[in-house]
Amino acid sequence: MEPWTYRDTLVLLYEVKVGCDVRSVDLNMGLFWVQFHGIPPLNMRVTMARKIGMLLGQVAEVDHADGKDYIGHFALVRIKFDVNQPLMWGAFVEFPTSSLSLSLSHSHPHSHSHYHFPLL
């Protein structure tokens, strides 16, 4: 289920197979790429990105170099959201050496849907 937008409205596309009953298609979930900024450098790992992503929904994948646990300057996580629920606007994230507040800011590129979560 890939999300797109048209005139600032979410559109979910689903490929229907021959013989599929379209009434049985679940259009409640959408996959979104989410960026996490401000994670302390020593905690910028796949496991931490997955942990933060699980606060928001079901984590499908974490983008990282093959075989590398460190991610880089920000974490890019693909998360499945229930599109009928409002987006979370904040959360408290504990790291081994500190705690930070997670706040949501939404950006809307033309071709894809992204949500940016700066850690304050």
N, CA, C and O atoms as CSV, one atom per row, in Angstrom:
chain,resi,resn,atom,element,x,y,z
A,1,MET,N,N,0.846,-1.168,0.000
A,1,MET,CA,C,0.000,0.000,0.000
A,1,MET,C,C,0.895,1.235,0.000
A,1,MET,O,O,1.550,1.518,1.004
A,2,GLU,N,N,0.934,1.949,-1.068
A,2,GLU,CA,C,1.784,3.130,-1.188
A,2,GLU,C,C,0.948,4.401,-1.101
A,2,GLU,O,O,-0.065,4.521,-1.790
A,3,PRO,N,N,1.360,5.355,-0.259
A,3,PRO,CA,C,0.610,6.605,-0.151
A,3,PRO,C,C,1.059,7.624,-1.195
A,3,PRO,O,O,2.240,7.702,-1.532
A,4,TRP,N,N,0.136,8.379,-1.684
A,4,TRP,CA,C,0.374,9.497,-2.569
A,4,TRP,C,C,-0.549,10.612,-2.121
A,4,TRP,O,O,-1.479,10.383,-1.348
A,5,THR,N,N,-0.299,11.798,-2.598
A,5,THR,CA,C,-1.216,12.894,-2.287
A,5,THR,C,C,-1.701,13.530,-3.579
A,5,THR,O,O,-0.988,13.586,-4.581
A,6,TYR,N,N,-2.920,14.001,-3.521
A,6,TYR,CA,C,-3.513,14.743,-4.620
A,6,TYR,C,C,-4.276,15.897,-4.006
A,6,TYR,O,O,-5.218,15.698,-3.239
A,7,ARG,N,N,-3.857,17.122,-4.355
A,7,ARG,CA,C,-4.477,18.329,-3.804
A,7,ARG,C,C,-4.517,18.289,-2.279
A,7,ARG,O,O,-5.542,18.566,-1.655
A,8,ASP,N,N,-3.367,17.935,-1.698
A,8,ASP,CA,C,-3.190,17.865,-0.241
A,8,ASP,C,C,-4.098,16.848,0.452
A,8,ASP,O,O,-4.413,17.002,1.632
A,9,THR,N,N,-4.513,15.824,-0.267
A,9,THR,CA,C,-5.338,14.768,0.305
A,9,THR,C,C,-4.629,13.435,0.092
A,9,THR,O,O,-4.123,13.156,-0.995
A,10,LEU,N,N,-4.600,12.623,1.131
A,10,LEU,CA,C,-3.946,11.325,1.055
A,10,LEU,C,C,-4.712,10.390,0.124
A,10,LEU,O,O,-5.936,10.282,0.203
A,11,VAL,N,N,-3.980,9.720,-0.753
A,11,VAL,CA,C,-4.551,8.733,-1.663
A,11,VAL,C,C,-3.757,7.444,-1.477
A,11,VAL,O,O,-2.534,7.447,-1.614
A,12,LEU,N,N,-4.433,6.353,-1.169
A,12,LEU,CA,C,-3.781,5.054,-1.041
A,12,LEU,C,C,-4.058,4.242,-2.297
A,12,LEU,O,O,-5.206,4.103,-2.719
A,13,LEU,N,N,-3.003,3.712,-2.884
A,13,LEU,CA,C,-3.131,2.895,-4.087
A,13,LEU,C,C,-2.894,1.442,-3.718
A,13,LEU,O,O,-2.005,1.124,-2.929
A,14,TYR,N,N,-3.696,0.571,-4.295
A,14,TYR,CA,C,-3.573,-0.853,-4.022
A,14,TYR,C,C,-3.738,-1.610,-5.331
A,14,TYR,O,O,-4.688,-1.367,-6.075
A,15,GLU,N,N,-2.821,-2.523,-5.616
A,15,GLU,CA,C,-2.909,-3.321,-6.836
A,15,GLU,C,C,-3.876,-4.472,-6.608
A,15,GLU,O,O,-3.666,-5.312,-5.733
A,16,VAL,N,N,-4.930,-4.502,-7.399
A,16,VAL,CA,C,-5.943,-5.542,-7.272
A,16,VAL,C,C,-5.629,-6.656,-8.267
A,16,VAL,O,O,-5.460,-6.409,-9.461
A,17,LYS,N,N,-5.554,-7.866,-7.767
A,17,LYS,CA,C,-5.288,-9.037,-8.609
A,17,LYS,C,C,-6.603,-9.537,-9.214
A,17,LYS,O,O,-7.680,-9.292,-8.671
A,18,VAL,N,N,-6.502,-10.231,-10.329
A,18,VAL,CA,C,-7.678,-10.815,-10.977
A,18,VAL,C,C,-8.353,-11.773,-9.996
A,18,VAL,O,O,-7.696,-12.618,-9.388
A,19,GLY,N,N,-9.648,-11.634,-9.851
A,19,GLY,CA,C,-10.404,-12.507,-8.961
A,19,GLY,C,C,-10.487,-12.002,-7.532
A,19,GLY,O,O,-11.168,-12.607,-6.704
A,20,CYS,N,N,-9.806,-10.902,-7.226
A,20,CYS,CA,C,-9.826,-10.336,-5.870
A,20,CYS,C,C,-11.136,-9.584,-5.649
A,20,CYS,O,O,-11.580,-8.820,-6.506
A,21,ASP,N,N,-11.742,-9.808,-4.497
A,21,ASP,CA,C,-12.946,-9.071,-4.133
A,21,ASP,C,C,-12.501,-7.723,-3.576
A,21,ASP,O,O,-11.918,-7.669,-2.493
A,22,VAL,N,N,-12.765,-6.634,-4.300
A,22,VAL,CA,C,-12.276,-5.315,-3.898
A,22,VAL,C,C,-12.865,-4.866,-2.570
A,22,VAL,O,O,-12.305,-3.985,-1.918
A,23,ARG,N,N,-13.974,-5.446,-2.158
A,23,ARG,CA,C,-14.562,-5.095,-0.859
A,23,ARG,C,C,-13.732,-5.630,0.298
A,23,ARG,O,O,-13.898,-5.190,1.436
A,24,SER,N,N,-12.839,-6.575,0.017
A,24,SER,CA,C,-12.009,-7.154,1.074
A,24,SER,C,C,-10.659,-6.441,1.220
A,24,SER,O,O,-9.872,-6.787,2.101
A,25,VAL,N,N,-10.387,-5.458,0.371
A,25,VAL,CA,C,-9.111,-4.741,0.417
A,25,VAL,C,C,-9.113,-3.787,1.606
A,25,VAL,O,O,-10.034,-2.985,1.762
A,26,ASP,N,N,-8.079,-3.875,2.446
A,26,ASP,CA,C,-7.951,-3.020,3.624
A,26,ASP,C,C,-7.231,-1.734,3.232
A,26,ASP,O,O,-6.034,-1.759,2.944
A,27,LEU,N,N,-7.935,-0.629,3.219
A,27,LEU,CA,C,-7.348,0.667,2.874
A,27,LEU,C,C,-7.154,1.531,4.119
A,27,LEU,O,O,-7.286,2.754,4.061
A,28,ASN,N,N,-6.841,0.890,5.244
A,28,ASN,CA,C,-6.655,1.620,6.497
A,28,ASN,C,C,-5.194,1.879,6.826
A,28,ASN,O,O,-4.890,2.717,7.674
A,29,MET,N,N,-4.286,1.169,6.163
A,29,MET,CA,C,-2.867,1.288,6.486
A,29,MET,C,C,-2.097,1.833,5.289
A,29,MET,O,O,-2.401,1.504,4.142
A,30,GLY,N,N,-1.093,2.670,5.567
A,30,GLY,CA,C,-0.237,3.212,4.525
A,30,GLY,C,C,1.215,3.171,4.967
A,30,GLY,O,O,1.509,3.358,6.148
A,31,LEU,N,N,2.127,2.929,4.031
A,31,LEU,CA,C,3.566,2.916,4.313
A,31,LEU,C,C,4.153,4.291,4.034
A,31,LEU,O,O,3.938,4.858,2.963
A,32,PHE,N,N,4.892,4.825,4.994
A,32,PHE,CA,C,5.504,6.145,4.871
A,32,PHE,C,C,6.981,6.044,5.221
A,32,PHE,O,O,7.369,5.284,6.108
A,33,TRP,N,N,7.803,6.820,4.512
A,33,TRP,CA,C,9.204,6.979,4.902
A,33,TRP,C,C,9.253,8.101,5.929
A,33,TRP,O,O,8.692,9.175,5.707
A,34,VAL,N,N,9.922,7.857,7.054
A,34,VAL,CA,C,10.011,8.807,8.157
A,34,VAL,C,C,11.484,9.096,8.424
A,34,VAL,O,O,12.303,8.179,8.479
A,35,GLN,N,N,11.818,10.375,8.590
A,35,GLN,CA,C,13.187,10.762,8.933
A,35,GLN,C,C,13.244,11.178,10.400
A,35,GLN,O,O,12.401,11.943,10.869
A,36,PHE,N,N,14.246,10.669,11.123
A,36,PHE,CA,C,14.504,11.076,12.499
A,36,PHE,C,C,15.794,11.884,12.511
A,36,PHE,O,O,16.840,11.392,12.086
A,37,HIS,N,N,15.730,13.109,12.989
A,37,HIS,CA,C,16.891,13.985,13.099
A,37,HIS,C,C,17.179,14.242,14.568
A,37,HIS,O,O,16.264,14.228,15.392
A,38,GLY,N,N,18.431,14.475,14.899
A,38,GLY,CA,C,18.804,14.864,16.254
A,38,GLY,C,C,19.064,13.713,17.201
A,38,GLY,O,O,19.204,13.934,18.404
A,39,ILE,N,N,19.131,12.499,16.703
A,39,ILE,CA,C,19.492,11.366,17.555
A,39,ILE,C,C,20.964,11.530,17.930
A,39,ILE,O,O,21.788,11.798,17.054
A,40,PRO,N,N,21.316,11.378,19.207
A,40,PRO,CA,C,22.731,11.506,19.598
A,40,PRO,C,C,23.602,10.580,18.748
A,40,PRO,O,O,23.214,9.441,18.486
A,41,PRO,N,N,24.774,11.053,18.314
A,41,PRO,CA,C,25.616,10.290,17.382
A,41,PRO,C,C,25.923,8.858,17.816
A,41,PRO,O,O,25.925,7.955,16.980
A,42,LEU,N,N,26.181,8.636,19.092
A,42,LEU,CA,C,26.492,7.275,19.539
A,42,LEU,C,C,25.272,6.361,19.514
A,42,LEU,O,O,25.412,5.140,19.578
A,43,ASN,N,N,24.083,6.939,19.422
A,43,ASN,CA,C,22.848,6.154,19.380
A,43,ASN,C,C,22.256,6.068,17.970
A,43,ASN,O,O,21.172,5.513,17.793
A,44,MET,N,N,22.947,6.604,16.976
A,44,MET,CA,C,22.455,6.598,15.597
A,44,MET,C,C,22.701,5.213,15.006
A,44,MET,O,O,23.584,5.027,14.169
A,45,ARG,N,N,21.915,4.262,15.450
A,45,ARG,CA,C,22.040,2.873,15.046
A,45,ARG,C,C,20.702,2.352,14.536
A,45,ARG,O,O,19.648,2.929,14.801
A,46,VAL,N,N,20.771,1.268,13.811
A,46,VAL,CA,C,19.563,0.650,13.267
A,46,VAL,C,C,18.600,0.277,14.398
A,46,VAL,O,O,17.396,0.509,14.289
A,47,THR,N,N,19.126,-0.297,15.478
A,47,THR,CA,C,18.254,-0.722,16.575
A,47,THR,C,C,17.534,0.465,17.212
A,47,THR,O,O,16.366,0.343,17.581
A,48,MET,N,N,18.202,1.604,17.349
A,48,MET,CA,C,17.567,2.786,17.945
A,48,MET,C,C,16.525,3.362,16.992
A,48,MET,O,O,15.452,3.774,17.433
A,49,ALA,N,N,16.820,3.397,15.694
A,49,ALA,CA,C,15.848,3.890,14.710
A,49,ALA,C,C,14.604,3.006,14.721
A,49,ALA,O,O,13.482,3.504,14.621
A,50,ARG,N,N,14.805,1.706,14.841
A,50,ARG,CA,C,13.677,0.769,14.896
A,50,ARG,C,C,12.853,0.999,16.167
A,50,ARG,O,O,11.623,0.980,16.125
A,51,LYS,N,N,13.535,1.218,17.295
A,51,LYS,CA,C,12.848,1.448,18.576
A,51,LYS,C,C,11.996,2.718,18.508
A,51,LYS,O,O,10.845,2.716,18.946
A,52,ILE,N,N,12.552,3.790,17.966
A,52,ILE,CA,C,11.794,5.044,17.848
A,52,ILE,C,C,10.645,4.862,16.859
A,52,ILE,O,O,9.536,5.341,17.097
A,53,GLY,N,N,10.907,4.176,15.757
A,53,GLY,CA,C,9.865,3.935,14.768
A,53,GLY,C,C,8.688,3.162,15.320
A,53,GLY,O,O,7.547,3.397,14.921
A,54,MET,N,N,8.952,2.240,16.238
A,54,MET,CA,C,7.880,1.440,16.831
A,54,MET,C,C,6.940,2.293,17.693
A,54,MET,O,O,5.818,1.873,17.977
A,55,LEU,N,N,7.384,3.485,18.112
A,55,LEU,CA,C,6.491,4.401,18.821
A,55,LEU,C,C,5.390,4.925,17.902
A,55,LEU,O,O,4.313,5.305,18.362
A,56,LEU,N,N,5.670,4.940,16.605
A,56,LEU,CA,C,4.760,5.546,15.638
A,56,LEU,C,C,3.875,4.545,14.917
A,56,LEU,O,O,2.761,4.882,14.517
A,57,GLY,N,N,4.354,3.316,14.745
A,57,GLY,CA,C,3.595,2.304,14.005
A,57,GLY,C,C,4.425,1.053,13.821
A,57,GLY,O,O,5.349,0.792,14.593
A,58,GLN,N,N,4.098,0.277,12.797
A,58,GLN,CA,C,4.809,-0.960,12.503
A,58,GLN,C,C,5.999,-0.648,11.596
A,58,GLN,O,O,5.820,-0.123,10.497
A,59,VAL,N,N,7.204,-0.967,12.049
A,59,VAL,CA,C,8.415,-0.696,11.268
A,59,VAL,C,C,8.567,-1.761,10.189
A,59,VAL,O,O,8.641,-2.953,10.487
A,60,ALA,N,N,8.612,-1.324,8.938
A,60,ALA,CA,C,8.794,-2.240,7.812
A,60,ALA,C,C,10.276,-2.421,7.497
A,60,ALA,O,O,10.719,-3.537,7.225
A,61,GLU,N,N,11.050,-1.325,7.532
A,61,GLU,CA,C,12.488,-1.416,7.271
A,61,GLU,C,C,13.186,-0.145,7.739
A,61,GLU,O,O,12.570,0.910,7.890
A,62,VAL,N,N,14.486,-0.281,7.962
A,62,VAL,CA,C,15.352,0.852,8.294
A,62,VAL,C,C,16.388,0.946,7.185
A,62,VAL,O,O,17.072,-0.034,6.890
A,63,ASP,N,N,16.507,2.110,6.573
A,63,ASP,CA,C,17.456,2.300,5.479
A,63,ASP,C,C,18.855,2.482,6.062
A,63,ASP,O,O,19.094,3.402,6.844
A,64,HIS,N,N,19.774,1.601,5.678
A,64,HIS,CA,C,21.163,1.689,6.124
A,64,HIS,C,C,22.031,0.901,5.146
A,64,HIS,O,O,21.541,0.074,4.377
A,65,ALA,N,N,23.327,1.179,5.198
A,65,ALA,CA,C,24.268,0.458,4.335
A,65,ALA,C,C,24.307,-1.008,4.757
A,65,ALA,O,O,24.258,-1.317,5.947
A,66,ASP,N,N,24.395,-1.895,3.794
A,66,ASP,CA,C,24.409,-3.331,4.079
A,66,ASP,C,C,25.503,-3.683,5.080
A,66,ASP,O,O,26.673,-3.350,4.894
A,67,GLY,N,N,25.092,-4.366,6.148
A,67,GLY,CA,C,26.039,-4.844,7.134
A,67,GLY,C,C,26.512,-3.796,8.124
A,67,GLY,O,O,27.297,-4.111,9.019
A,68,LYS,N,N,26.058,-2.563,7.989
A,68,LYS,CA,C,26.494,-1.502,8.891
A,68,LYS,C,C,25.391,-1.213,9.908
A,68,LYS,O,O,24.218,-1.111,9.550
A,69,ASP,N,N,25.774,-1.085,11.169
A,69,ASP,CA,C,24.794,-0.780,12.206
A,69,ASP,C,C,24.610,0.723,12.361
A,69,ASP,O,O,23.540,1.176,12.769
A,70,TYR,N,N,25.658,1.513,12.035
A,70,TYR,CA,C,25.543,2.961,12.132
A,70,TYR,C,C,24.827,3.502,10.903
A,70,TYR,O,O,25.029,3.003,9.796
A,71,ILE,N,N,23.993,4.515,11.091
A,71,ILE,CA,C,23.131,4.997,10.019
A,71,ILE,C,C,23.699,6.223,9.312
A,71,ILE,O,O,23.802,6.220,8.085
A,72,GLY,N,N,24.066,7.258,10.038
A,72,GLY,CA,C,24.544,8.485,9.420
A,72,GLY,C,C,24.023,9.705,10.161
A,72,GLY,O,O,23.900,9.687,11.386
A,73,HIS,N,N,23.714,10.778,9.412
A,73,HIS,CA,C,23.279,12.032,10.031
A,73,HIS,C,C,21.823,12.013,10.477
A,73,HIS,O,O,21.449,12.734,11.402
A,74,PHE,N,N,21.006,11.205,9.836
A,74,PHE,CA,C,19.610,11.037,10.254
A,74,PHE,C,C,19.182,9.614,9.941
A,74,PHE,O,O,19.796,8.938,9.114
A,75,ALA,N,N,18.134,9.167,10.601
A,75,ALA,CA,C,17.615,7.824,10.379
A,75,ALA,C,C,16.432,7.895,9.426
A,75,ALA,O,O,15.570,8.764,9.559
A,76,LEU,N,N,16.392,6.988,8.474
A,76,LEU,CA,C,15.288,6.901,7.524
A,76,LEU,C,C,14.615,5.543,7.740
A,76,LEU,O,O,15.212,4.489,7.517
A,77,VAL,N,N,13.350,5.600,8.180
A,77,VAL,CA,C,12.634,4.401,8.578
A,77,VAL,C,C,11.312,4.338,7.817
A,77,VAL,O,O,10.618,5.345,7.684
A,78,ARG,N,N,10.973,3.166,7.327
A,78,ARG,CA,C,9.687,2.982,6.637
A,78,ARG,C,C,8.707,2.385,7.638
A,78,ARG,O,O,8.929,1.303,8.181
A,79,ILE,N,N,7.616,3.116,7.871
A,79,ILE,CA,C,6.672,2.753,8.924
A,79,ILE,C,C,5.269,2.636,8.348
A,79,ILE,O,O,4.857,3.433,7.504
A,80,LYS,N,N,4.548,1.633,8.817
A,80,LYS,CA,C,3.151,1.445,8.431
A,80,LYS,C,C,2.269,2.116,9.486
A,80,LYS,O,O,2.293,1.758,10.664
A,81,PHE,N,N,1.484,3.109,9.022
A,81,PHE,CA,C,0.581,3.855,9.896
A,81,PHE,C,C,-0.860,3.469,9.619
A,81,PHE,O,O,-1.205,3.097,8.497
A,82,ASP,N,N,-1.696,3.557,10.632
A,82,ASP,CA,C,-3.142,3.486,10.440
A,82,ASP,C,C,-3.579,4.891,10.020
A,82,ASP,O,O,-3.513,5.822,10.823
A,83,VAL,N,N,-4.021,5.050,8.783
A,83,VAL,CA,C,-4.339,6.373,8.239
A,83,VAL,C,C,-5.627,6.955,8.815
A,83,VAL,O,O,-5.929,8.126,8.586
A,84,ASN,N,N,-6.385,6.159,9.553
A,84,ASN,CA,C,-7.596,6.658,10.191
A,84,ASN,C,C,-7.312,7.329,11.526
A,84,ASN,O,O,-8.174,8.008,12.084
A,85,GLN,N,N,-6.103,7.137,12.033
A,85,GLN,CA,C,-5.717,7.716,13.318
A,85,GLN,C,C,-4.931,9.005,13.090
A,85,GLN,O,O,-4.213,9.117,12.096
A,86,PRO,N,N,-5.055,9.977,13.989
A,86,PRO,CA,C,-4.246,11.189,13.841
A,86,PRO,C,C,-2.768,10.883,14.063
A,86,PRO,O,O,-2.419,9.964,14.804
A,87,LEU,N,N,-1.905,11.661,13.416
A,87,LEU,CA,C,-0.464,11.488,13.613
A,87,LEU,C,C,-0.070,11.917,15.015
A,87,LEU,O,O,-0.620,12.870,15.566
A,88,MET,N,N,0.880,11.207,15.577
A,88,MET,CA,C,1.397,11.545,16.890
A,88,MET,C,C,2.218,12.834,16.782
A,88,MET,O,O,2.999,12.990,15.843
A,89,TRP,N,N,2.051,13.739,17.717
A,89,TRP,CA,C,2.752,15.029,17.675
A,89,TRP,C,C,3.969,15.083,18.576
A,89,TRP,O,O,4.745,16.035,18.495
A,90,GLY,N,N,4.159,14.097,19.426
A,90,GLY,CA,C,5.336,14.117,20.285
A,90,GLY,C,C,5.436,12.870,21.135
A,90,GLY,O,O,4.451,12.157,21.327
A,91,ALA,N,N,6.623,12.610,21.642
A,91,ALA,CA,C,6.874,11.472,22.522
A,91,ALA,C,C,8.177,11.744,23.265
A,91,ALA,O,O,8.960,12.608,22.873
A,92,PHE,N,N,8.395,11.006,24.326
A,92,PHE,CA,C,9.608,11.104,25.109
A,92,PHE,C,C,10.446,9.868,24.804
A,92,PHE,O,O,9.963,8.745,24.948
A,93,VAL,N,N,11.705,10.060,24.383
A,93,VAL,CA,C,12.575,8.950,24.003
A,93,VAL,C,C,13.754,8.915,24.962
A,93,VAL,O,O,14.441,9.918,25.155
A,94,GLU,N,N,13.986,7.741,25.564
A,94,GLU,CA,C,15.123,7.575,26.462
A,94,GLU,C,C,16.256,6.876,25.736
A,94,GLU,O,O,16.066,5.843,25.094
A,95,PHE,N,N,17.449,7.467,25.852
A,95,PHE,CA,C,18.663,6.878,25.306
A,95,PHE,C,C,19.506,6.409,26.485
A,95,PHE,O,O,19.251,6.820,27.617
A,96,PRO,N,N,20.496,5.564,26.251
A,96,PRO,CA,C,21.313,5.067,27.366
A,96,PRO,C,C,21.952,6.182,28.202
A,96,PRO,O,O,22.127,6.018,29.409
A,97,THR,N,N,22.303,7.311,27.578
A,97,THR,CA,C,22.981,8.373,28.325
A,97,THR,C,C,22.140,9.632,28.499
A,97,THR,O,O,22.544,10.539,29.226
A,98,SER,N,N,20.985,9.709,27.852
A,98,SER,CA,C,20.166,10.918,27.950
A,98,SER,C,C,18.732,10.621,27.535
A,98,SER,O,O,18.409,9.516,27.100
A,99,SER,N,N,17.879,11.635,27.680
A,99,SER,CA,C,16.494,11.534,27.242
A,99,SER,C,C,16.168,12.761,26.413
A,99,SER,O,O,16.622,13.861,26.726
A,100,LEU,N,N,15.387,12.582,25.359
A,100,LEU,CA,C,15.018,13.695,24.496
A,100,LEU,C,C,13.537,13.647,24.189
A,100,LEU,O,O,12.906,12.591,24.233
A,101,SER,N,N,12.993,14.819,23.876
A,101,SER,CA,C,11.606,14.910,23.457
A,101,SER,C,C,11.548,14.766,21.944
A,101,SER,O,O,12.338,15.384,21.231
A,102,LEU,N,N,10.633,13.969,21.457
A,102,LEU,CA,C,10.453,13.743,20.030
A,102,LEU,C,C,9.270,14.595,19.577
A,102,LEU,O,O,8.159,14.435,20.081
A,103,SER,N,N,9.505,15.497,18.631
A,103,SER,CA,C,8.407,16.309,18.123
A,103,SER,C,C,8.242,16.083,16.637
A,103,SER,O,O,9.204,15.762,15.939
A,104,LEU,N,N,7.037,16.248,16.159
A,104,LEU,CA,C,6.712,15.968,14.766
A,104,LEU,C,C,6.632,17.247,13.970
A,104,LEU,O,O,6.037,18.232,14.405
A,105,SER,N,N,7.238,17.222,12.797
A,105,SER,CA,C,6.982,18.271,11.815
A,105,SER,C,C,6.739,17.572,10.491
A,105,SER,O,O,7.426,16.603,10.167
A,106,HIS,N,N,5.802,18.034,9.746
A,106,HIS,CA,C,5.379,17.367,8.522
A,106,HIS,C,C,5.886,18.134,7.324
A,106,HIS,O,O,5.678,19.344,7.223
A,107,SER,N,N,6.550,17.441,6.413
A,107,SER,CA,C,6.920,18.070,5.157
A,107,SER,C,C,6.187,17.330,4.052
A,107,SER,O,O,5.870,16.149,4.191
A,108,HIS,N,N,5.927,18.008,2.982
A,108,HIS,CA,C,5.069,17.430,1.953
A,108,HIS,C,C,5.696,17.615,0.579
A,108,HIS,O,O,5.266,18.484,-0.180
A,109,PRO,N,N,6.718,16.803,0.238
A,109,PRO,CA,C,7.266,16.882,-1.115
A,109,PRO,C,C,6.197,16.471,-2.127
A,109,PRO,O,O,5.232,15.792,-1.776
A,110,HIS,N,N,6.367,16.873,-3.350
A,110,HIS,CA,C,5.352,16.606,-4.362
A,110,HIS,C,C,5.232,15.136,-4.724
A,110,HIS,O,O,4.127,14.667,-4.995
A,111,SER,N,N,6.328,14.397,-4.736
A,111,SER,CA,C,6.262,13.035,-5.251
A,111,SER,C,C,6.097,11.965,-4.178
A,111,SER,O,O,5.653,10.862,-4.497
A,112,HIS,N,N,6.431,12.238,-2.937
A,112,HIS,CA,C,6.347,11.223,-1.891
A,112,HIS,C,C,5.859,11.864,-0.610
A,112,HIS,O,O,5.876,13.087,-0.467
A,113,SER,N,N,5.424,11.034,0.317
A,113,SER,CA,C,5.015,11.523,1.628
A,113,SER,C,C,6.139,11.237,2.618
A,113,SER,O,O,6.575,10.093,2.748
A,114,HIS,N,N,6.602,12.252,3.306
A,114,HIS,CA,C,7.645,12.113,4.322
A,114,HIS,C,C,7.203,12.832,5.586
A,114,HIS,O,O,6.524,13.856,5.521
A,115,TYR,N,N,7.581,12.307,6.704
A,115,TYR,CA,C,7.365,12.962,7.974
A,115,TYR,C,C,8.718,13.103,8.632
A,115,TYR,O,O,9.483,12.139,8.676
A,116,HIS,N,N,9.033,14.278,9.143
A,116,HIS,CA,C,10.308,14.555,9.773
A,116,HIS,C,C,10.095,14.666,11.279
A,116,HIS,O,O,9.218,15.402,11.732
A,117,PHE,N,N,10.892,13.939,12.049
A,117,PHE,CA,C,10.777,13.958,13.486
A,117,PHE,C,C,12.079,14.475,14.095
A,117,PHE,O,O,12.992,13.686,14.340
A,118,PRO,N,N,12.188,15.797,14.346
A,118,PRO,CA,C,13.390,16.290,15.019
A,118,PRO,C,C,13.319,15.940,16.508
A,118,PRO,O,O,12.262,16.056,17.129
A,119,LEU,N,N,14.421,15.524,17.060
A,119,LEU,CA,C,14.498,15.279,18.500
A,119,LEU,C,C,14.999,16.538,19.176
A,119,LEU,O,O,16.078,17.036,18.856
A,120,LEU,N,N,14.228,17.044,20.095
A,120,LEU,CA,C,14.578,18.310,20.767
A,120,LEU,C,C,15.156,18.066,22.135
A,120,LEU,O,O,15.504,19.015,22.837
